[in-house]
């Protein structure tokens, strides 16, 4: 069994695991989907694509606010860090107790919950491979988009319905998965003067909203391999899948 998707499992704490779906073919996606976009959306996509190209590998300090529709709109607030090393290594850690950690070295994936903090023992799921898992497209806010590359552009349109617009001080990009998913939309906000997203809003199909704010961001020029090869405290329960 594999992760149904990254966002529902990591950001929303879902324990639902399912086989990955067959990837959607990108044949013809570029020409058909792009033809339906208005000029504003095309310009915003190009601008955001250029921002990510300039950003490259990066790191940031974040806050995460989760509002659950099932709890009468009760909000929960968390603090953490994110790291992304091109092309596909990442680390997403929430230090606020109960802490969580999601890490991939580009091949394997670890997800852990730590009731007493990241340095203490926890429960970890270790996936030996991510091949065939619908993880890739939910890393859009870390990896970014690339509409300068025809293949990457076609995949974007195959995976998502895309909406984008200029606001007075920032750009907004909204991605809505085309295939069945627990995630309804991923919305990214970019200040005109910054290359990284300043705010990411993720909504699931039952109305739970997670807002990630990037408080500080900087290039990840020196990459410590230990960031993407986690070790865990003695006594941790590690389940290999």
C-alpha positions, 0 to 999 in steps of 0.5 A: 500500500502507498500514500494516496497523496503527500498533502493529505497524509502529511499536512492533514495527518491522514492515515489513509493509504491507497494504491497509486492511480495510473498516471494521466497521459500528457499527450495533447494536454499542452495544446488543449489546456493551454489554448483555454487559458486567458492572457492573464493566466499565461502571464502569471504562469510564466512569471511564477515559472521564472521565479522558481527557476531563480529560486532553485534549491531553497529552505524556509521557516514556516507557520502552519494553521489548520482549520477543520470544518469538522470541529466547528472551525477550530484552528490549530497553529504550528511552527516548522521548517521546509527544505527542498534540494533539486530535483526531488529531495525534501524535508518538511518538519513541524516542531510544535508538539505533537511534532511531525516529519516528512523526508525524502532522499528522492527515492525513499520516503519517511513520515513520522509522528513524535508526541514529545518532539522531533528528538524523541522516539516516535512512530515512523513509516518508511517507504522504500520507494516512491515509484508510482506514488501520486506524490510528485504533483503535490510538491508543486509549492516546493519544486515549483512549476516550469512552463518553459519546459514543454514536457513539464508544462504538459504534465502540469495541465494533465494533473491540474486545472489551472487558475492564475491572476494578478493582484495589486501586490502579488500573484496567485496560482490555484491548482485543482487536481483533475484526478480523484483526490482528497485535496481539492485545491492548492493555492500559492501566493507570491509577492511581486518582489520575492521568488518563493511563495509567501503563502500556500492554502490547501483545501481538502474535499471535506473543507479542512483548510491548511495555510502555510506561511513562509516567514523566511526563505533563502537559497539552500546553497550548501546541502547537508546530506543528513537533512534527507537521511533521517535518524530516529531516537532509540525506541522509535517504532519504524514500520517498513513498507 
